[in-house]
Every structure is written in structure tokens, then in C-alpha cells.
Amino acid sequence: MEKYEPDRLSPAQLAAMRRSFRSGRAALTRRSLLRASAGGALVAGGLGALTGCGIPAAGKTAGGVSADDHSAKEKTVNFSNWTEYMDVDESEKHHPTLDAFTERTGIKVKYTEDINDNVEFFGKIKPQLAAGQDTGRDIIVLTDWLAARLIRLGWVQRLDPSNLPHAYANLSQQFRTPDWDPGRAYSYPWQGISTVIAYNKKALDGVEVKSVSDMLDNPKLKGRVGFLSEMRDSIGMTLLDMGKDPAKFTDDDYDAAIARLQKAVDKGQIRRFSGNDYTADLTSGDFAACIAWAGDVVQLKADSPDIDFVIPDSGYMTSSDNMLIPNKARHKTNAERLMDYYYEPEPAAQLAAYINYVCPVDGVKPYLAKIDESAADNPLIIPDAAMAAKSRAFRSLSQKEETAYEGQFAKLTGA
């Protein structure tokens, strides 16, 4: 039988993954800063899972591979998600929105917080998916790049729009057409992740920061500027500042963005490239301004009156964590009903009030206001039309591009 080697990673890509595990978004919690990083403690199915070979490509077909749908007879759905990424009650033993779904539909949800990072989880499910077997999961939640990979491999199922009327109607425009799943045929966002400019008012001491150029060019900020160790976020924000679209850039555009940041590194403007540990530098004032993730900024603002953010006129970067149904899932219809449920405004509002990430559901604001008015008014949770219009996504990369781009970025950051 022909063997299939899915997307072997280059040394530069592996280095980028390790940076992410140590301190990047893979190390972030999915609610404030509570979730522990997987760090370097990768099991055998971790980085090796993305580079290993010798697994047959069973199931590599357009549209994924379905199993007999047992939804009608088996009133259950198995849902795998990240930790701290679901609402809980005061006892921390129950998930109110899941309980309400079960009460309404009779479908019991086996909810498992078994995703610690994308690569480690891919290592868990890859052998079954590659062999055309059921993973035991009906819904999984993966970040854009890995969701794109599973779709490309034919390892997730095409969704039935008739079971997703609320999702189809209420999905926010900014999340509707990723280039890796245009029209959302295979996925729907669970939550969005925005990249913005954060700053410490006290540390700025009157210096104005409204753009990436302000961060890179103002000599008063020398040595007090932070960028992220995640390539797509730092390069994406720089491309936008240069008038380039991260969804359409060329090799020359990327080279120019690298050169722009390299110049700032050489003159000492950028203090360092960091992962989620930038929050300590921002709070202390070591960073007067930095590229930051909106989920952190919501929490930091709540704790410190000196912390605030700005959305540059040039735009900001957005990615998402996405719900998908893997091949051979036993309860596809039940899974689609649960996915659709979270696109109803009321449960979407309950979820947003708890986890404070970007809600991908239109029409949720009045429902969220009944729970938490400040959250409803926070554009980092409910982007207004003007902010949503500035949202941009980093385009999908070929294997060759990713190898080259991550290598250049690693050299820039000294990783």
C-alpha cells in the first residue's frame, strides 16, 4: 500500500512550533491566563506526529468520510475542547449552556477538556484519522492552521447546512470566508482571537502610539517596544502598517516586513520578541507598547487602569479556533445541532460573558448586555462594525513558503 507522509515540517517550522509551545499563543490560556502551557513536555505523538511517516492515506477524499450516523438512536455527542474554554457555574462542576442544550434536545454531551495544544492533540487523533477510524469524538476545536490541514487531508466531514440554520445566518462577516475553508463548508468558529496594540499609559508618559510605525520609529520608545514571537501576528501587523494585505502578500512583501523589523532590532527599538509573558512586561512598564492578544488585554485592563489598547487605522490581525467534525464520527447530526446551538444569541452571550474572547455570533450584544454590560460594550469581545471592517487574516501558506518564512523570522528573533 502506498504510504503517505502528511506535511513534513522543516527545522525552521519545528523551531517555530517549539517557540509557540514555550511562550506563544499555544501557551495561552483560553480564559485569561489560567491554562498551563504544554511547554516542552510533548508526548511521542507531539512534534513527531507532524513529521512522522508511514501511515496510509485512508480517508484522504474530498469532503471527508462519514460513518453511519447513529444520532437518532444514540442521543449523545462527544465534544473535545481546550481547557477553560466553556462556561461553568459557581460550583465549577456544571456547564450551564451544555446543560440547557441537553434539557432542550435530550442529547447528552460528553464534554472533555483534552486539548492542550494543537500539535499534541493532532498526535492523539492522527493514527485513527489516517487509518480511516473513528476517533471517538464528534466535535473537535482547532486553530486555523491545523483546521486547514485536516480539511486539506480530507480528514473532516462536510457540514450539512440544513442542520446549521443559526450558524449560517448569524456567523459574523469577518469570519465567513477564510481562504482555507471559503463559505465554511467544513468548520465554524468557536471563538475569535484578535491581535492589537496594547500600551501602558504611565510608561508612555504622554507619547502617542496609534500604529506599528509609532512603535518602530519614535526614539522616545527605544528599548521599550515588544513584538510577539508568533510569526503570523508580528509580520501580519507589520504588513498592514506597510499598506499590504496579509491575505494577499508576496515574497517581496514578506521580505520588506522582515527588513522593517530587522532595522528596529538593529537600532534597539524592539526590546524583545515574546510570547504570553509580555503581559508582565506591559504591566510593569518595561514595555511601553507591544503587539498583544485581545483576550489578555481584556483581563489586564480589568486589573490595571494603566493598560489600554488601540486598533490601528491600517487594521489588525484575527484568527479563530474552529469546530470541526472528524471522519467516522458516530453522531454527526447531533454534533451539528450542538454547533448550531452556540450560534443562537442567548447561549453565545453566556459563553462570551465567561471566556472573554471575540464572539463570532452576530446579534449577541443585547443578550450579553443583560449578563455583563461592560463586556457587551467591549469591542475586544463584540467588535463594532468599524472594528470588524479592519479585521484581516493571514493567508494560507504552502509548505515551501512556511519553511522559508519561518526560517527568516527565526533569524530575526534569534530563536
Disulfide bonds with the S-S distance in Angstrom:
none
